[in-house]
Amino acid sequence: MTIRGFKNHPYIPNSNLEVQQEMLRELGLESLNDLHVEIPEELKLKKALNLPKAFESEYELKRSINKIMNKNISSNEYINFLGAGCWQHYVPAVCDEINSRAEFLTGYAGEPYNDHGRFQTLFEYESLVAELLDMDVVNVPTFDWAQAAATSLRMASRITRRSEALVVGTICPDRLMIIQNYCDPGVEIKLINFNKETGRMDLEDLKKNISNNTAAVYFENPSYLGFLEDQGEEISKITHDRGAILVVGVDPSSLGVLAPPSHYGADIICGDLQPLGMHMNYGGNQSGFISTKDEERFVMEFPSRLFGIAPTIKEGEYGFGDIAYERTSFGNLRERGKEYVGTQTALLGITAGVYLSLMGPKGMYELGENIVQKSLYAIEELSKLKGVKGSRFNNIGFKEFVVDFNDTGKTVEEINGKLLFKGILGGKDLSEEFPELGQCALYCVTEIHLKEDIDNLVKAIREIIE
Amino acid sequence: MKRIVRNSKVRDFHQARWNEPIIFELSRKGERGVLVPKAEADIVKQVGDGLSKIPSKMRRNGLPNLPEINQKRVLMHYLRLSQETLGGDVNIEIGQGTCTVKYNPKINDKIANTEKMTALHPLQDKSTVQGILEIIYKTDLMMREISGMNYFSFQPGGGSQATMSMASIVRMYHRLRGEEDKRDEIITTVYSHPSDAAAPALKGYKIITIMTDENGQPDYEAFKAAVSERTAAFVVANPEDTGIFNPRIKEFTDLITKAGGLNCYDQANANGLFGIARAKEAGFHMCYFNLHKSFGTPHGCGGPGSGALGVIEELRDYLPKPLVEFDGDKYFLDYDLKNSIGKVKSFQGSPQVVLKAYAWIMSLGAEGLYEVAKIASLNNIYLIKKLLEYKGLTVPYKVDTQRIEQARYTMEEITKDTGITSGDLARRVMDFGMHIWSSHHPYYIPEPLTLEPTETPSKDDLDEYIKTIHHIFDEAYENPEIIHNAPHNSTIHQVDETSLDDSEKWCPTWRVYLRKTKED
């Protein structure tokens, strides 16, 4: 029985029968059936796969898929106030131009010569993010913030030879789930209480829980719920007094105006690059970074690749290479390497480098200032609505804030349903993740929001609740 | 005019060499790369600068030390660096065996680069994302048919994360059976991907690595001896890095199943098996496909990719949450997976990659997938035969065992004759606009070359590649100096790597470089 192939397919040059015959002849084979002879008959499929029929032209393919995708309503068609780990920022055109370059898009694992550009751009991304964080070492990016946090905790566990991590109670539950799975078994995750009024970490609870088995303490700035954790120095002291490592997650888009965690004692910083020039892509453009000081005990625990600069035999020429490659699972160690490394999100690292090169210090400052002002404005305006508290927490934040609808008598689900009808994507409903907050929603305001967008939101909510 | 004679045997090539500065060196005070929106005057009037409301200890003291560069110079810098990157689109990409670097159709990128994809927020109301959910769901259905598995999760962002997810499912499976402590071993094979050993090790397993027999197949007797009541799972690629298919795979998986373990199939590279053989019939309980390998989505210099993870019916509830489901009317996210390992990646993984894979499958159909597997194999067998015409190059284990879609070669004999190593060859081949990667470590096969043509190259491309490799072998015998000093026509000259493993000297960032190389 012969299964039919697809001849003269544009993606398969040698599906051309004439060439095929010529090649088979040279190999002394009669037909394509003489290939795959090492696969036992009982494992071989006897008939063709039952798949939808292929489109017969590129045009029909495009037409059909566009038809499906056009059922989506993009955030650009509505006004979007969703954040919660994926944020809508403006993506400069040059970012798109660079990351859609075929050379980068279809590059992979070339050597420091034929892929000099890949090495240099990733080295530059590492160096630019290092400046933003005021830290020394940054990895070739991993999957997302959650993965970066999970690996940071595992690194801390290996460095301290301890097996427990204390994690801030306001962490995003999805992020927590990823960390828990990744750290299981080996590092037990314990949540630390937070103050219900300010959202800040409950330092008494931290002191109660920290022990000689605590590898790391982890919190975020801004927190998942938007507010700032301003007890960094105190948390750092409590952590370091016990010989544990302080890991802080950070939104890099805040660092034009906010102090980087290295300034209040972080040993390892992690976070997501998505705000730095990445489209949202339905959550598909998250990208995690991990950063430490340039100390061997930290550097040797990275599972990721670290591209370093090095001289070449020619004076005046920059070269690059892998720093301490042998620690990775790509080295000779396999399962004895640090965690594992593989395809993660390199192209997004390159893009983040382009973004930071374009923005410069002033751009990052203005971005931060704008976001703080817009958020404050949105909070003030929302607070004018009857029964609405623009910010549930009595504490300033960055980019996101928890809007409290409890006194409106309406659920967030109800409000969001009606907002949708008005072309607005309301903030994330927190009633399931944080039931103790009741009917609250996490709103996100960035530089893409004009005053009129915020005013429209306020007007729409007024109409809904009044 | 005279006819221009073009009879050079190998390509006269020179890659772009721009000698670009490091981005920081381009900085000129006051230059701007892009302008950022500012808050409207009315807002400023109402809330002030905003920043003074932030506690001073939380405010940044001074600006970050980022460069200040005009837009054209930033663009020029990165375009030049792109030219110094030899992506799959510009070279005959055969030298990254196991990575399945095939053609990534442009139309798929175009489809994925519209705002109907790029501007979707992952938490949008389901009624506004029915299109992308439909794509994910339909891709799931097609993956089921291609593999024989029953459900797919597209959450893992790459093959290694998919392997970690499989190992997580293994752990949860035995935990819920009360056998977690007893079953503490995972078996893999020496020519499976390093992550097949490393990711299960992360999940706390003791790794048993099965070596090969004289045929290059995992040693069945050693395997049999390794399987016990302590076995949690078997994680394996087939064909392996060598391109050799283990024909007794069903006996292997049966042993594991009988012993109460789970069989996990690393099908990151499934390129030689589409429409030929599937995970299900070979006795696997789980498998994953790298969409950025087998399914033609771009590698992106190393991601974002997708490791589509498939499981049999009984393991559905262990998958990461949520799954995309269809109720006959609309698509929705099903979080109700009672044994779920939780989550492995944020949101729904990399949906834009799934979309491109969907487009790829829909441009080929069952007949096209079959053609892919056949031609990937034909190209490979052709490449092997032609390359081995050079004395001294061989494929280890039995030469006449037909490889599937890739092969690991050894040039050990040529090295013995000439001193030229596979690493030297890798540096020289760049002078002809081609690429050979260093193969997975450790080197059980000395002086390895791992080559995988995929279905992408034409016969002419294959012939050019073969000629070039043979040409360099000739050089090894006749003019080894030219190889020792290679590359000559690449972006840069040989890197002095001595600092890279020395913590006193290594420079992972520009600031560290400036510090460590400061002249007194």
Interface residues (C-beta under 8 A of the other chain):
Chain A: I3 R4 G5 F6 K7 H9 Y11 I12 P13 N14 S15 V19 Q20 E22 M23 L24 E26 L27 L29 L32 L35 H36 V37 E38 I39 P40 E42 L43 K44 L45 A48 L49 N50 L51 P52 K53 A54 F55 E58 L61 K62 S64 I65 N66 I68 M69 N70 K71 N72 I73 S74 S75 N76 Y78 N80 L82 A84 G85 C86 Q88 Y90 P92 V94 E97 I98 N99 S100 R101 A102 E103 F104 L105 T106 G107 Y108 A109 G110 E111 P112 Y113 N114 D115 H116 G117 R118 Q120 T121 L122 F123 E124 E126 S127 L128 A130 E131 L132 D134 D136 V137 V138 V140 F143 D144 W145 A146 Q147 R154 D174 R175 M177 I178 Q180 N181 Y182 D184 P185 G186 N221 L228 D230 G232 E233 L255 G256 V257 L258 A259 P260 H263 Y264 H279 M280 N281 Y282 G283 G284 N285 Q286 S287 D294 E295 E296 V299 L306 F307 G308 I309 A310 P311 T312 I313 K314 G316 E317 Y318 G319 F320 G321 D322 I323 A324 Y325 E326 S329 F330 G331 N332 R334 E335 R336 G337 E339 Y340 V341 G342 T343 Q344 T345 A346 L347 L348 I350 G353 V354 L356 S357 L358 M359 G360 P361 K362 G363 M364 Y365 E366 L367 G368 E369 N370 V372 Q373 K374 S375 L376 Y377 E380 I396 N416 G417 L420 L425 K428 E447 I448 L450 K451
Chain B: Q15 N19 E20 I22 I23 F24 E31 R32 G33 V34 L35 V36 P37 K38 A39 E40 D42 I43 V44 Q46 V47 G48 D49 G50 L51 K53 I54 P55 K57 M58 R59 R60 N61 L63 P64 N65 L66 P67 E68 I69 Q71 V74 L75 H77 Y78 L79 R80 L81 S82 Q83 E84 T85 L86 G87 G88 D89 V90 N91 Q96 C99 V101 K102 Y103 N104 P105 I107 D109 K110 I111 N113 T114 E115 K116 M117 T118 A119 L120 H121 P122 L123 Q124 D125 S127 T128 V129 Q130 G131 I132 E134 I135 M142 E145 I146 G157 G158 G159 S160 Q161 T163 M164 S168 R171 P194 S195 A197 A198 A199 P200 A201 L202 K203 G204 I207 T209 I244 F245 P247 I249 K250 G272 L273 F274 G275 I276 A277 R278 E281 A282 N290 H292 G296 P298 H299 G300 C301 G302 G303 P304 G305 P320 K321 I341 G342 K343 V344 K345 S346 F347 Q348 G349 S350 P351 Q352 V353 L355 Y358 A359 I361 M362 S363 L364 G365 A366 E367 G368 L369 Y370 E371 V372 A373 K374 I375 S377 L378 N379 I381 Y382 K385 T401 Q402 I404 A426 R427 M430 H435 W437 S438 H440 H441 P442 E455 T456 P457 S458 K459 D461 P487 S490 T491 I492 H493 Q494 V495 D496 E497 S499 L500 D501 S503 W506 C507 P508 T509 W510 R511 V512 Y513
